[in-house]
Amino acid sequence: MREPACAACGHTGLGVQVHHIKPFHLHPNLELDPDNLITLCEVKGREHHLLLGHLDNWESYNVNVRADVKRFHKKSEKEIRAHPEWLKAVLHRPMQ
């Protein structure tokens, strides 16, 4: 695995998942493209896969996820949810 830890917090182990930046069902040709994959965690209190990968809605996606993992590096779920930039992104999130 190219990125064995969560790109947002460095977590390894249970709860680490591979996330498609551009959704597979919209871009099937990018399914295995390493540039379209990022590792995010789904760990209680962080929820980086849902919050950063899907902007708090599993039916959405975040094309700016790489920039957001840098912006919210090591931030908790509570800190991310309170951040004005994240709240703005949620208001304009694309739906699949």
C-alpha positions as CSV (number, residue, x, y, z in Angstrom):
1,M,0.0,0.0,0.0
2,R,1.4,3.4,-1.0
3,E,-0.1,5.2,1.9
4,P,-0.4,2.8,4.9
5,A,-1.6,5.4,7.4
6,C,-4.4,7.9,7.5
7,A,-3.2,11.0,5.5
8,A,-5.1,13.2,8.0
9,C,-3.7,11.9,11.3
10,G,-1.2,9.1,10.7
11,H,-3.4,6.4,12.3
12,T,-2.5,2.8,11.3
13,G,-4.4,-0.3,12.1
14,L,-8.1,-1.0,12.3
15,G,-10.3,1.7,10.8
16,V,-7.9,2.7,8.0
17,Q,-9.6,2.7,4.6
18,V,-8.7,3.5,1.0
19,H,-10.8,6.4,-0.3
20,H,-11.4,7.2,-4.0
21,I,-11.0,11.0,-4.5
22,K,-13.1,10.9,-7.7
23,P,-15.9,8.4,-7.0
24,F,-15.5,5.0,-8.6
25,H,-19.1,5.0,-10.0
26,L,-18.5,8.3,-11.8
27,H,-14.9,7.6,-12.9
28,P,-14.5,3.8,-13.1
29,N,-11.3,4.2,-15.2
30,L,-9.6,5.7,-12.1
31,E,-10.5,2.8,-9.8
32,L,-6.9,1.7,-9.3
33,D,-5.1,4.9,-10.2
34,P,-2.8,5.7,-7.3
35,D,-3.3,9.4,-7.9
36,N,-7.0,8.9,-7.2
37,L,-6.6,7.1,-3.9
38,I,-5.9,8.4,-0.4
39,T,-5.9,6.6,2.9
40,L,-8.3,7.9,5.5
41,C,-9.4,6.5,8.9
42,E,-12.9,5.9,10.2
43,V,-12.0,5.9,13.9
44,K,-14.3,7.3,16.6
45,G,-13.5,10.9,17.4
46,R,-11.7,11.4,14.1
47,E,-14.0,10.1,11.3
48,H,-11.6,11.4,8.6
49,H,-13.1,9.2,5.9
50,L,-16.6,10.6,6.4
51,L,-15.6,14.2,7.3
52,L,-12.8,14.9,4.8
53,G,-13.5,12.3,2.1
54,H,-17.2,12.7,1.9
55,L,-17.9,16.1,3.6
56,D,-20.1,14.4,6.2
57,N,-22.4,12.7,3.8
58,W,-21.6,9.3,2.3
59,E,-23.4,10.3,-0.9
60,S,-21.0,13.2,-1.5
61,Y,-17.3,13.5,-2.3
62,N,-14.6,16.0,-1.8
63,V,-12.4,16.7,-4.8
64,N,-10.2,18.9,-2.5
65,V,-9.5,16.1,0.0
66,R,-5.7,16.2,-0.4
67,A,-5.7,19.9,0.5
68,D,-8.1,19.3,3.3
69,V,-6.0,16.6,4.9
70,K,-3.2,19.1,5.1
71,R,-5.4,21.9,6.4
72,F,-6.9,19.6,9.1
73,H,-3.9,17.5,9.9
74,K,-4.1,16.0,13.4
75,K,-7.5,17.6,14.0
76,S,-10.3,15.9,15.8
77,E,-13.8,15.4,14.5
78,K,-15.0,18.2,16.8
79,E,-12.3,20.6,15.6
80,I,-13.0,19.9,11.9
81,R,-16.8,20.3,12.4
82,A,-16.2,23.7,14.0
83,H,-13.9,25.1,11.3
84,P,-15.4,27.7,8.9
85,E,-13.7,26.4,5.8
86,W,-15.0,22.9,6.4
87,L,-18.5,24.3,7.1
88,K,-18.4,26.2,3.8
89,A,-17.3,23.1,1.9
90,V,-20.2,21.1,3.4
91,L,-22.7,23.7,2.1
92,H,-21.3,23.4,-1.4
93,R,-20.5,19.7,-1.5
94,P,-21.3,17.8,-4.7
95,M,-23.8,14.9,-4.5
96,Q,-23.2,11.7,-6.3
